[in-house]
C-alpha cells in the first residue's frame, strides 16, 4: 500500500504542479508510477469544472472562459507536455535525417517550428473551448475530462509498450520499471474509459474516441518511422495533439444529442 502511494506521489510530482514530494524514486515505486499518470487528467477536469462554474456565476463571456480553461490546464500540468510538443515539432518538421531529428529533440532552444505549432494548437484549443461553452451545458465537462484521462492512458501505453530511442532516459526509466503488466492494465483502463464515454455521450463519445484512436495510430507510426522509438517529448507531443483533437471534435460535433 505504501509503495502504491509513493508511486502516486511520483506521478503527481512529475506530471503536475501539486506541491508533493516523493523521496523514494526506487524501482519498486517507479513500477506503478505510469499507472497513476491518468489521475492528473482528473485534476485537469476538476480545474475546468471550476473555471466553468465561476464564469457562469459571474456571467462571463465564452472567450474569457476559453482563455482561462487553457491557462488552468497549463498551470496544473506545469506545461510539461507543451514543452515536449514544442521540442517534437522542431525536430519533426525540420525534415532532417533521424540522427539530426534526435539531436534537435534534445536541444533546449526553441525553434520557429515550435513557435508556429504551439500557437496553432493553443488557437484551436481556445476556439474549441469557446464553442463548447456557448453550445453545451456543464455535463459536457465529463466528456472533456474523459479526454484528459484517456490521452494520458494512451501516452502511458506508449511509454510502457513502445521501444525507446537510445537517447531517451526518463521514458526508458519509467518504461523498464513498469513492465508489460502496467501497459496491459492501461490498455484495459483505456478500453473501459472509451466504453464509458460512449455509454454516457453516445455518438459524440464515439466520435471523440475514434479521433483519439486515429491520433494514437498516427503517433505509433510516426515515432517509429521518424525517431526510431519513443521519448518523453514524443509522449508529450502525442498527449497535446490528442487533447486538442478531442476538444476540436467535441466543439465541431457539439450539436449531436449526447445525453
HUNOR-V606296 format. One record per residue. N is the residue number from 1. RES is the residue in one letter. SS is DSSP state (A for helix, B for strand, O for the rest). PHI is phi in whole degrees, -180 to 180 (999 if undefined). NEAR is the number of other ideal C-beta (glycine too) atoms within 10 Angstrom. Layout:
{{N;RES;SS;PHI;NEAR} {N;RES;SS;PHI;NEAR}}
This chain:
{{1;X;O;999;5} {2;X;A;-63;9} {3;X;A;-64;13} {4;X;A;-64;13} {5;X;A;-64;13} {6;X;A;-70;20} {7;X;A;-65;25} {8;X;A;-62;19} {9;X;A;-64;20} {10;X;A;-62;24} {11;X;A;-63;26} {12;X;A;-70;21} {13;X;A;-71;16} {14;X;A;-82;20} {15;X;A;-114;26} {16;X;O;-143;19} {17;X;O;-98;16} {18;X;O;-60;13} {19;X;O;-77;7} {20;X;O;-116;13} {21;X;O;-134;9} {22;X;O;-133;18} {23;X;O;-87;8} {24;X;O;-98;13} {25;X;O;-86;15} {26;X;O;-101;13} {27;X;A;-59;9} {28;X;A;-65;12} {29;X;A;-77;22} {30;X;A;-66;20} {31;X;O;-58;19} {32;X;O;-105;22} {33;X;A;-59;27} {34;X;A;-66;30} {35;X;A;-68;22} {36;X;A;-95;20} {37;X;O;-56;27} {38;X;O;-61;23} {39;X;A;-62;15} {40;X;A;-60;23} {41;X;A;-63;26} {42;X;A;-66;13} {43;X;A;-63;20} {44;X;A;-63;25} {45;X;A;-64;21} {46;X;A;-64;15} {47;X;A;-64;20} {48;X;A;-65;24} {49;X;A;-60;15} {50;X;A;-64;13} {51;X;A;-63;24} {52;X;A;-60;22} {53;X;A;-63;12} {54;X;A;-63;12} {55;X;A;-65;18} {56;X;A;-72;13} {57;X;A;-63;8} {58;X;O;-94;8} {59;X;O;56;6} {60;X;O;-86;14} {61;X;O;-75;12} {62;X;A;-65;16} {63;X;A;-70;14} {64;X;A;-66;14} {65;X;A;-57;22} {66;X;A;-61;22} {67;X;A;-66;17} {68;X;A;-66;20} {69;X;A;-63;24} {70;X;A;-67;20} {71;X;A;-64;13} {72;X;A;-69;17} {73;X;A;-66;22} {74;X;A;-64;15} {75;X;A;-67;14} {76;X;A;-66;21} {77;X;A;-89;23} {78;X;O;73;14} {79;X;O;72;16} {80;X;A;-63;17} {81;X;A;-78;26} {82;X;A;-64;21} {83;X;A;-61;20} {84;X;A;-65;22} {85;X;A;-61;24} {86;X;A;-65;23} {87;X;A;-61;25} {88;X;A;-68;30} {89;X;A;-60;26} {90;X;A;-59;23} {91;X;A;-74;28} {92;X;A;-65;20} {93;X;O;-85;16} {94;X;O;-72;15} {95;X;O;57;10} {96;X;O;-94;14} {97;X;O;-61;9} {98;X;A;-56;13} {99;X;A;-61;10} {100;X;A;-71;12} {101;X;A;-61;20} {102;X;A;-65;20} {103;X;A;-67;14} {104;X;A;-62;21} {105;X;A;-60;23} {106;X;A;-86;12} {107;X;O;-74;11} {108;X;O;-74;6} {109;X;O;-73;8} {110;X;O;-100;14} {111;X;O;-95;17} {112;X;A;-64;10} {113;X;A;-64;18} {114;X;A;-64;21} {115;X;A;-63;13} {116;X;A;-60;13} {117;X;A;-65;22} {118;X;A;-70;18} {119;X;A;-63;10} {120;X;A;-64;12} {121;X;A;-63;19} {122;X;A;-67;16} {123;X;A;-64;12} {124;X;A;-62;15} {125;X;A;-64;21} {126;X;A;-62;19} {127;X;A;-63;15} {128;X;A;-66;24} {129;X;A;-61;26} {130;X;A;-63;19} {131;X;A;-65;18} {132;X;A;-63;23} {133;X;A;-64;24} {134;X;A;-73;14} {135;X;A;-99;13} {136;X;O;-112;20} {137;X;O;-101;10} {138;X;A;-65;12} {139;X;A;-61;11} {140;X;A;-66;21} {141;X;A;-60;19} {142;X;A;-60;17} {143;X;A;-69;24} {144;X;A;-65;25} {145;X;A;-64;20} {146;X;A;-59;25} {147;X;A;-67;26} {148;X;A;-62;26} {149;X;A;-69;23} {150;X;A;-67;27} {151;X;A;-62;27} {152;X;A;-76;28} {153;X;A;-61;25} {154;X;A;-67;25} {155;X;A;-63;30} {156;X;A;-65;29} {157;X;A;-62;22} {158;X;A;-65;22} {159;X;A;-67;28} {160;X;A;-90;25} {161;X;A;-116;17} {162;X;O;-84;20} {163;X;O;-64;12} {164;X;B;-96;24} {165;X;O;-72;21} {166;X;O;-62;10} {167;X;O;-88;16} {168;X;O;-80;24} {169;X;O;-110;12} {170;X;A;-67;14} {171;X;A;-63;23} {172;X;A;-61;19} {173;X;A;-63;17} {174;X;A;-67;25} {175;X;A;-65;24} {176;X;A;-66;13} {177;X;A;-78;20} {178;X;A;-69;23} {179;X;A;75;13} {180;X;A;-73;9} {181;X;A;-65;12} {182;X;A;-66;24} {183;X;A;-60;20} {184;X;A;-64;13} {185;X;A;-62;18} {186;X;A;-68;25} {187;X;A;-64;16} {188;X;A;-63;11} {189;X;A;-63;17} {190;X;A;-62;23} {191;X;A;-64;13} {192;X;A;-65;11} {193;X;A;-65;20} {194;X;A;-63;20} {195;X;A;-61;12} {196;X;A;-64;17} {197;X;A;-63;25} {198;X;A;-68;18} {199;X;A;-64;9} {200;X;A;-86;15} {201;X;A;-120;23} {202;X;A;55;14} {203;X;A;-63;12} {204;X;A;-66;23} {205;X;A;-67;22} {206;X;A;-61;16} {207;X;A;-63;19} {208;X;A;-65;27} {209;X;A;-67;25} {210;X;A;-64;13} {211;X;A;-64;20} {212;X;A;-61;26} {213;X;A;-65;15} {214;X;A;-66;12} {215;X;A;-64;20} {216;X;A;-67;21} {217;X;A;-62;10} {218;X;A;-61;14} {219;X;A;-62;22} {220;X;A;-62;17} {221;X;A;-74;10} {222;X;A;-64;15} {223;X;A;-64;24} {224;X;A;-75;13} {225;X;A;-74;9} {226;X;A;-90;16} {227;X;A;-127;22} {228;X;O;75;17} {229;X;O;153;17} {230;X;B;-103;26} {231;X;O;-134;29} {232;X;A;-62;25} {233;X;A;-64;25} {234;X;A;-66;30} {235;X;A;-63;28} {236;X;A;-67;23} {237;X;A;-58;28} {238;X;A;-61;26} {239;X;A;-60;28} {240;X;A;-64;25} {241;X;A;-64;22} {242;X;A;-67;25} {243;X;A;-61;24} {244;X;A;-67;21} {245;X;A;-64;20} {246;X;A;-61;25} {247;X;A;-60;25} {248;X;A;-61;17} {249;X;A;-71;19} {250;X;A;-67;28} {251;X;A;-69;21} {252;X;A;-69;14} {253;X;O;-109;15} {254;X;O;-62;17} {255;X;O;-77;9} {256;X;O;-69;14} {257;X;O;-61;8} {258;X;O;-123;22} {259;X;O;-117;12}}
